[in-house]
């Protein structure tokens, strides 16, 4: 019995570590979008509300993964080297001042995908393993 519990704990720990290691965000748009590759600065400016226009002239609709997701945490670490609490504090200040609004927060990864497909100016980040022909990668992070 104790050995079975120990094996279960080890398995769950390894599973969680694997999940964290596999969180490899890539920034994407709908495959039909005319948006070319984006620079890191352009993505920062869009996701931090500095401007909301894509290089094509379309209004950008940035979409965040659900709060608390490992992918969201990894995205902001790789994008601006900030932890979730720092990003939340940043948005609290801007919302209070009325200067801009945060990205649309999806309730699930599936909602991120459906929003990307439904809105021409949508831009989001997905786990690399979620990529398929419906999406165009506009920014990849160095390993």
PEDA-V723062 format. One record per backbone hydrogen bond with DSSP energy under -1.0 kcal/mol. CO is the residue of the C=O (numbers start at 1). NH is the residue of the N-H. If there is no record, write none. Layout:
{{CO NH} {CO NH}}
This chain:
{{1 5} {2 6} {3 7} {4 8} {5 9} {6 10} {7 11} {8 12} {9 13} {10 14} {11 15} {12 16} {13 17} {14 18} {15 19} {16 20} {17 21} {18 22} {22 24} {24 128} {26 126} {27 138} {27 139} {28 124} {29 136} {30 33} {39 43} {40 44} {41 45} {42 46} {43 47} {44 48} {45 50} {45 51} {46 49} {52 60} {54 57} {58 54} {61 123} {62 104} {64 106} {66 69} {69 73} {70 74} {71 75} {72 76} {73 77} {74 78} {75 79} {76 80} {76 82} {77 81} {83 87} {84 88} {85 89} {86 90} {87 91} {88 92} {89 93} {90 94} {91 95} {92 96} {93 97} {94 99} {104 64} {108 112} {109 113} {110 114} {111 115} {112 116} {113 117} {114 118} {115 119} {119 122} {121 61} {123 63} {124 28} {126 26} {127 130} {128 131} {132 135} {134 31} {136 29} {138 38} {139 27}}
